């Protein structure tokens, strides 16, 4: 292992994938999780999680998912679930992203070992590179927290409820923040513990800075984009048809196995 690799601090990762993919599924009767579809031979979720496994400091990962989607999440993670010696927890998310992250932090805190930082990454960002993780982690190790960001260059306007432009916004010091957002673990735990129950934050930086902790930024990448709409995944129509068919076949098989076990149990009880 190189000296550079040895200097990378220990960290755990939270991959958030418990959302409903509402904008992606707009107008569709058959709902699918965008993170379970594929781009360039791998699922969106796999591609979002895999770069973290290339960083020597990774000690654990939690992936949040919707209720009842644990099996689909395991399948979407492909061979990442078989990485020896690395805890990978699949966790049912909460009613909001904030609640999901709070549950994931609690799960990490219960692990019987320590880590210096927690990286939180959106499961719908499949174009992340290990280099961006390392750069963000390096800055976080100096400041306490960091995230990739890109300066806004377009003119910004605020719309009123009637859809008309209400206000011109100065974009001079505005940025678009991406993930992963990486935080000193002790500070992040304190930040979420002090967050009022009725607050739903836009991202984890909001929670962290509300608690009084500083956060810096590194240069983000336009490539590190988020899958949001149907058009963002090539061949989505064909994939969805195949996915729904396979999902239904899997559910029928699971029901058949469950029924067989029930009958066998009834026979034993006689």
VENURFEN-V131946 format. One record per run of one state. SS is the DSSP state (h for helix, s for strand, l for the rest). FROM is the first residue (numbers start at 1). TO is the last residue. If there is no record, write none. Layout:
# VENURFEN-V131946
ss:from:to
SS:FROM:TO
SS:FROM:TO
This chain:
# VENURFEN-V131946
ss:from:to
l:1:2
h:3:6
l:7:10
s:11:16
l:17:33
h:34:36
l:37:37
s:38:39
l:40:41
s:42:43
h:44:54
l:55:57
s:58:65
l:66:69
h:70:76
l:77:77
h:78:82
l:83:86
s:87:92
l:93:96
h:97:109
l:110:116
s:117:122
l:123:129
h:130:143
l:144:144
s:145:151
l:152:155
s:156:159
l:160:164
s:165:169
l:170:174
s:175:184
h:185:194
l:195:203
h:204:210
l:211:215
s:216:219
l:220:229
h:230:232
l:233:235
h:236:269
l:270:270
